Amino acid sequence: SPHRAVSFARLNADADALAHGLDAAGVKRGDRVAVMVPPSVPFFALTFALLRRRAVPVLIDPGMGVKNLGKCLAEADPAAFVG
């Protein structure tokens, strides 16, 4: 797949916008948030946004299968899920 280049300013603006959205959705400091987003610019912006909110990203590999996904989510007990 082709690579997409973005500036640090754009990545920062995207992370800020996502951090505000997470705040509006009620994500708080210390909340675990399950993340099932493929590696991409939006993935990095979301990860930075979660760190800015002082939330804990729980990175989920979509290839782990439904059974393991259920177990992972049960153990992590996330406050939110982004996919």
N, C-alpha and C positions, 0 to 999 in steps of 0.2 A: 504494500500500500504506500502511497506517496506520503512524504513527510510534510508536516505543516509547521512553518516557522512563525512564531509570534514574538513580539518584543516583551521585555520584562515589564514595561509600562502596561501593556495589554493584559498580561497574565495577572499583574497586581490589581488592575481594575476589575477583571473577572472574579478574582478571589474576594475582593471587597464586596462586590455585588452578591456573590454567593454567601458570604458571611452575614450580610444583612438579611438575606432570605432565611438562613438558618436561625438567626435571632428571631425573626418574625414567626418562624415555625415552632419556636419554643426550645430550641437546642441550647442547653446550658453548659457551663464549665463542668468538666468531669463526665458528661454524658458519653456513653459509648454509642457510636453511630456506625451501623453496618454499611459498607460501601461495596457495591458490585457494579463498578464502572470499568470498562476496558481501558488499558493504558492509552492515554491521549492527553491533549491539552486540557480538556474539561476535567479529567481525572486529577491532574496536578493542581488546577485551580480549586477544585473541591477539597483536596487534601490540605492545601494551604488555608482555605477558608475554615475548615474544621480546627486546624491548629490555632488559628486566630481567635476562634471562639473558646479555645482551651478544651475542646471536645476530643475524645479519643477515637480515631478512625479504626474500625475493625475491617481490615481488607479481606474480601472474600473472593476466592478463585471460582469463577462460574463453572469451571470444568470439574469441580469436586463431586458433582452428582447431588441429586435431591436428598438422599438419605444423610449424607455428610453435611449438606447445607443446613438441614434441620437441626442436626446435632450441634453444629457450629453456632447457629443462632440461639439455640437453647442455652448453651454454655456462656455465650457472650452477653446474653440478655440486653440487647441494645435498646436505647430509648427511641431510636429512629433508624430508618433504612433508606438509603439512596441507591437507586439502580437505574 
